[in-house]
Amino acid sequence: MEDAHIANTSFDQGVGLFAVFDGHGGLECAKFCERYFPDRLREQAEFQSRKDISKALESSFLSLDRMLMSPKGMEAMIAISKEHPN
């Protein structure tokens, strides 16, 4: 199992972002989340307003799920697998 992570102390004004994405879905999935999660989080209105960070996190992961199932997401997963061959 391969994990990916984010350790960003200056993610946004006064906000750090720390995350571990476990490799249960495969290395490609963990790396996909590592790559796309920060932007998805920044896009959430709940994150921008700082009113409901829990909801922003949930919405970000649901957005990643939708991305993973899209043709563009599949292309990204293939590209990641080529970047990290076994």
C-alpha positions as CSV (number, residue, x, y, z in Angstrom):
1,M,0.0,0.0,0.0
2,E,1.4,3.4,-1.0
3,D,0.4,6.6,0.7
4,A,0.5,10.2,-0.4
5,H,0.5,13.3,1.8
6,I,0.2,17.0,2.0
7,A,2.1,19.1,4.6
8,N,1.6,22.7,3.8
9,T,2.0,25.2,6.7
10,S,1.0,28.2,4.6
11,F,-1.9,26.7,2.6
12,D,-4.1,29.8,2.9
13,Q,-4.2,32.9,5.1
14,G,-3.6,31.5,8.6
15,V,-4.4,28.0,7.5
16,G,-2.2,25.0,7.2
17,L,-3.2,21.8,5.3
18,F,-2.0,18.4,6.5
19,A,-3.4,15.2,5.0
20,V,-2.5,11.6,4.4
21,F,-4.2,9.8,1.6
22,D,-3.9,6.0,2.2
23,G,-3.1,3.8,-0.7
24,H,-6.1,1.4,-0.3
25,G,-7.3,2.6,-3.7
26,G,-3.9,2.3,-5.2
27,L,-0.9,4.6,-5.5
28,E,-2.6,6.4,-8.4
29,C,-5.7,7.3,-6.4
30,A,-3.6,8.5,-3.4
31,K,-1.4,10.7,-5.7
32,F,-4.5,12.0,-7.5
33,C,-6.0,13.1,-4.2
34,E,-2.6,14.7,-3.2
35,R,-2.5,16.6,-6.5
36,Y,-6.1,17.8,-6.7
37,F,-7.4,18.1,-3.2
38,P,-5.9,21.5,-2.4
39,D,-7.6,23.2,-5.3
40,R,-10.9,21.5,-4.6
41,L,-10.8,22.7,-1.0
42,R,-10.0,26.3,-2.0
43,E,-13.0,26.3,-4.4
44,Q,-15.5,25.5,-1.6
45,A,-17.6,28.5,-0.4
46,E,-17.6,27.0,3.1
47,F,-13.8,27.1,3.1
48,Q,-13.6,30.6,1.6
49,S,-15.9,32.0,4.3
50,R,-14.4,29.8,7.0
51,K,-17.9,29.2,8.2
52,D,-18.0,25.4,7.9
53,I,-14.6,23.8,7.4
54,S,-16.1,20.3,8.0
55,K,-18.5,20.8,5.2
56,A,-15.8,22.2,2.9
57,L,-13.7,19.1,3.5
58,E,-16.6,16.7,2.8
59,S,-17.5,18.6,-0.4
60,S,-13.9,18.5,-1.5
61,F,-13.7,14.7,-1.2
62,L,-17.1,14.3,-3.0
63,S,-15.7,16.5,-5.8
64,L,-12.7,14.3,-6.0
65,D,-15.0,11.3,-6.3
66,R,-16.8,12.8,-9.2
67,M,-13.5,13.8,-10.8
68,L,-12.2,10.2,-10.5
69,M,-15.2,8.8,-12.3
70,S,-14.9,11.3,-15.2
71,P,-13.0,10.8,-18.4
72,K,-10.6,13.6,-17.4
73,G,-10.1,11.9,-14.1
74,M,-9.3,8.6,-15.7
75,E,-6.8,10.4,-18.0
76,A,-5.2,11.9,-14.9
77,M,-4.9,8.5,-13.2
78,I,-3.3,7.0,-16.3
79,A,-0.8,9.9,-16.4
80,I,0.0,9.4,-12.7
81,S,0.5,5.7,-13.2
82,K,3.1,6.5,-15.9
83,E,4.8,9.0,-13.6
84,H,5.1,6.3,-10.8
85,P,5.7,2.9,-12.5
86,N,5.8,-0.1,-10.2
